[in-house]
Structures are given as C-alpha cells and as structure tokens.
Amino acid sequence: MIDKDRLAQKCSTWNIQLSGAQLDLLDRYAALLVDYNQKVNLTAITTPEGIEDRHFADSLLFAAQPEVAGTLVDVGTGAGFPGVVAKIYKPDLALTLMEPTGKRVEFLKYLCAELGLTSVEFAKERAEEAARKAWREQFDVACARAVAALPVLCEYCLPLVRVGGVFIAMKGPDAPEELAASANALRRLGGRAGETRAFALPDGSARNLVVLKKISQTPPAYPRNGGKIAKKPL
C-alpha cells in the first residue's frame, strides 16, 4: 500500500528510525484504513503518499517527542491519529483512544486487533464528559490533532492530565496566535505554556507541536459542558 522505503527516508530527516516490523504494521494500517473507509467515513486522504505524509509522518513527529511516554490519551482520535501510530513507534505506551463516534470506535477496535496491539483502551466518550469520570487527571500525556481551537482544546484535554504531565496540541501555522489566546484558559485550568516546536511536514505544510504543562489540579468547575465550551471559550 504505502512506499515503506519512502516513508522511512522522510522520517530519517527527523532522526526517527523505523524498524522493518514497524513499517510493516504501518503498511497494514494504511490498507485497513483505505478498505474500511469505503463503508465508514474515516479520512479524506487515501493516496499512499498522502497517508504517509499527512497521517503517518505527522503522527510519528508527535510520537518522537521525549514527553510521549507512560499513559497517553488521544482525544478525538478519529481513525487513530496520532495515537495508534505512537503505539506502533513506542510499544510500551499505555494508550487510550478517546472518540465519541461509535462507528469510528468499532474501526479502532478492529484495527488494533488486526495489528496485534495490546495495552490499548477504547473510550467512547466526549472529552469534557470523560474528565468528570474515572479518567480525570489520570494520564501522563494528552494529545489532540485537528479537533478545535487551542483555548477550547485546553478545556477538553488538561483536565485529563495528571499534575506533572503534559498536553501536546498538534497545530498548524497559527499556533503562536492560538497559544496567545489560550493564556486565560491555561491559568484557570492548571496549565502553563512550555515549548512550541516548529516543523515542516514532508509535503511542506507547517506543523507546530505546542507543549502545555499541567502544573496544578484543574478546579472542579472545569470542564464545563460542551455547549458552553464552544460558545464561550475561556
């Protein structure tokens, strides 16, 4: 399906080394994604090189960050990006895939079974509801890609992160402006801005990884319900 040598070469420019077994799993992932996508809308990107660049390389860039270790929750994971790719790259991760759409969760269960991935949990939940249940402040790392603007994402994700953990938002070229707009949200939710790491994806598009640190517990008033978060971001 994908060109494994081409993907390996692209990732090597970031010093990301992939084993033959990992490349085989990614190749199988791509084939399963394209096949399943014919019956459930998972992605608009279905060409081999598009999957390599926009899904796999992008996810591997996140996975290679030193903070990505321990327990990881991928919020709004959709078809498993970046969480499943991170699990393939770092098998020791304890991964929770959080996705409210039932058909996508069924795909994720099927995918992980087909790939033989273990220590993966599936949470058919909205993040703002999950954070009021057993998942509150349980994770070392939270991540989100293409879900919402950063002030909104902070309220979705930071309540899931333990004190001392991090939330890493995968953002495009507007990351500095979104981060500036998130100052109030970070202050209220127990977060603090860390590094913003800028990269160019293989297709030339900009990717910023915004690292937000969890420095204190999130007050019980947060997260609010989804409607309030969307209508009046912090």
BELCOR-V121403 format. One record per backbone hydrogen bond with DSSP energy under -1.0 kcal/mol. NH is the residue of the N-H (numbers start at 0). CO is the residue of the C=O. Records with the same first field share a line. If there is no record, write none. Layout:
NH = CO ; CO
//
This chain:
3 = 1
6 = 2
7 = 3
8 = 4
9 = 5
10 = 6
11 = 7
12 = 9
13 = 10
14 = 11
15 = 10
22 = 18
23 = 19
24 = 20
25 = 21
26 = 22
27 = 23
28 = 24
29 = 25
30 = 26
31 = 27
32 = 28
33 = 29
34 = 30
35 = 31
36 = 32
37 = 34
38 = 35
39 = 35
50 = 46
51 = 47
52 = 48
53 = 49
54 = 50
55 = 50
56 = 51
57 = 52
58 = 54
59 = 55
60 = 56
61 = 57
62 = 58
63 = 59
64 = 61
67 = 64
68 = 66
71 = 93
72 = 140
73 = 95
74 = 142
75 = 97
76 = 97
79 = 76
80 = 76
83 = 79
85 = 81
86 = 82
87 = 83
88 = 84
89 = 85
92 = 89
93 = 69
94 = 118
95 = 71
96 = 120
97 = 73
98 = 122
104 = 100
105 = 101
106 = 102
107 = 103
108 = 104
109 = 105
110 = 106
111 = 107
112 = 108
113 = 109
114 = 110
116 = 111
120 = 94
122 = 96
124 = 122
129 = 125
130 = 126
131 = 128
132 = 129
135 = 132
136 = 158
137 = 134 ; 159
138 = 159
140 = 70
141 = 165
142 = 72
143 = 167
152 = 148
153 = 149
155 = 151
156 = 152
157 = 153
159 = 156
160 = 157
161 = 138
163 = 213
164 = 161
165 = 139
166 = 211
167 = 141
168 = 209
169 = 143
170 = 207
174 = 171
177 = 173
178 = 174
179 = 175
180 = 176
181 = 178
182 = 179
185 = 181
186 = 182
187 = 183
188 = 184
190 = 185
191 = 212
193 = 210
196 = 208
198 = 206
200 = 204
203 = 200
206 = 198
207 = 170
208 = 196
209 = 168
210 = 194
211 = 166
212 = 191
213 = 164
214 = 189
215 = 189
221 = 218
228 = 224
229 = 225
230 = 226
231 = 227
//
